[in-house]
Amino acid sequence: MKEVLLINLTRMGDILQSTPIMRGLKRRFPGCSITYVVISGFAEICRGIPYIDRLIPFDMDDYYNKLHSIDPVENYRTLEDFIGRINERSYDLLINLTPSKSCALLTALIDAKRICGLTVDGEGYRVLKGPWMRYFTTSVFNRHLNPFNLVDMHARACGVGGDREGLVLKVPSDSEKRAREILEGEGVREGDLLIGLQPGASKEHKRWGTGNFGLLARRLCEEMGARVVVFGSRAEANLGREVKAIGGDGVIDLTGRTDLMELAALLRRCRFLVSNDSGTMHIATAVGTKVVELSLGAAYFRETGPYGEGHMVVESRIPCHPCNFDVDCKGMECRSYIRPDHVFEIVKMVLEGREGPIQDGQEWRSVQVYRSAFDSMGLLDYIPLIERPMEERDILLRAYRRMWASLLEGGNPLEVLDDTFIRTPSIQASMEGLVLPFKRLGDLAEKGMSLTRELKTLFREKRGEEMRAVGEKIAALDEEVTRMRFTHPWVSPVTNFFSYSKESLDGEGLEALIEGTEALYRFLRDQARVMESLLSGTPCLS
């Protein structure tokens, strides 16, 4: 493996979250060269990533502006030049981390021997390469039951990961010097306790509110003697002013006053960053600063939370969180449950060297606190610190985590089956209702395996009419599998994975497609039987 191409035309946080992939590729294929395609606005942050050998920025704003121009020839030439720069080399491996149709089409225009991620086949149909990438794509439709971080999903899809080392960003010395000058200009001394705040986020529904940040800042300054630094872009300058107005003289407002590398240097100097789901949060983790994340709205910490050991997350434990991306929430109940005193106590706890547990009580009602940690497989997990009885969703998340991690990695989850977590009287009755749909799915999958084996025999014997009849039975069976995601929503991670995998079947000739279909039914059978086993405590696989 000599030449690797990564396409990541997404946001800054996603770029930093791809650094474990690059590190893993460099270790697995010593001497390989990595070309990275990125939106030009984020090229600056890429210069702090030590694994990129060749950077190709793409001016997305300019391209979209030209789409609306009256000169389509100029727009075509822009795209042609961009693809030409990429194809100056041929690639042994292309990794597409951009989940869009346009980038799927782009992969078809690039000279690459192997593609990982979203692409298209010879007829232009969408194809998802690799089981972990199919899992990542389908997890969007059932986010509340996804137990994995984006970093781990992408790294596993690329055949790397599990090194427990977190994100990476190298800060240049001139940016470190500028950060020192900024802090000295604000009267910050070398030994001062510095805590950062990030009140902004890409969407309003992810924001905790400047009033909350301001009250937190005041307590941090008055009770801990901290200097509080507010970070943000120029567009968020009003947020910084509002936090400082409430927080008082101990607050330093740096919104709009730093470039990305200066921001990274300042974050490195902070003991903590308290942040909404944001790019700033990922920069902090990449330079080694601990994060306290506020998980609000559509932001879901298990997907995009701080990646690394020992970070903290505060979540509102209400049924509608996390909400879907297209929900326009007027009430933002999740924001109201997380109070400044919650976050203050978490910061105080960590400063005092306490990692939990947190004693449950009325003051923590409808809130849960998590600490990030890596499991035995090197996958990031978030451990609840407030001890409470597990709810149905907690149990499903735990079962799904074990099932997916084992089957997608080729292991046996039943070897480590521990059913004690479902044996409390308060939830035992509800478990029976959860188990039955998985049993039904397993039965349907075994029927599908039988039908595809029959279809393969008929194909070899060239019995066309009988093949059509069996094909109709398979189509009807697939419809029943699909309907189960609506009648029993907690099985949708499995049914969605099956449906998308069928769409991505790739093989030469009808017999290869039939064999691929049989393999998908077998995998569906294994998924359903493992979930049945984990939820009931009764082994269902030999």
Secondary structure, 3 states (H helix, E strand, C coil): CCEEEEEECCCHHHHHCCHHHHHHHHHHCCCCEEEEEEEHHHHHHHCCCCCCCEEEEECHHHHHHHHCCCCHHHHHHHHHHHHHHHCCCCECEEEECCCCHHHHHHHCCCCECCEEEEEECCCCCEEEECHHHHHHHHHHHHHHHCCCCHHHHHHHHCCCCCCCCCCCCCCCHHHHHHHHHHHHHCCCCCCCCEEEEECCCCCHHHCCCHHHHHHHHHHHHHHHCCEEEECCCHHHHHHHHHHHHHHCCCEEECCCCCCHHHHHHHHHHCCEEEEECCHHHHHHHHCCCEEEEEECCCCCHHHHCCCCCCCEEEEECCCCCCCCCCCCCCCCHHHHHCCHHHHHHHHHHHHCCCCCCECCCHHHCCEEEEEEEECCCCCEEEEECECCCCCHHHHHHHHHHHHHHHHHHCCCHHHHCCHHHHCCHHHHHHHHHHHHHHHHHHHHHHHHHHHHHHHHHHHHCCCHHHHHHHHHHHHHHHHHHHHHHHHCHHHHHHHHHHHHHHHCCCCCCHHHHHHHHHHHHHHHHHHHHHHHHHHHCCCCCC
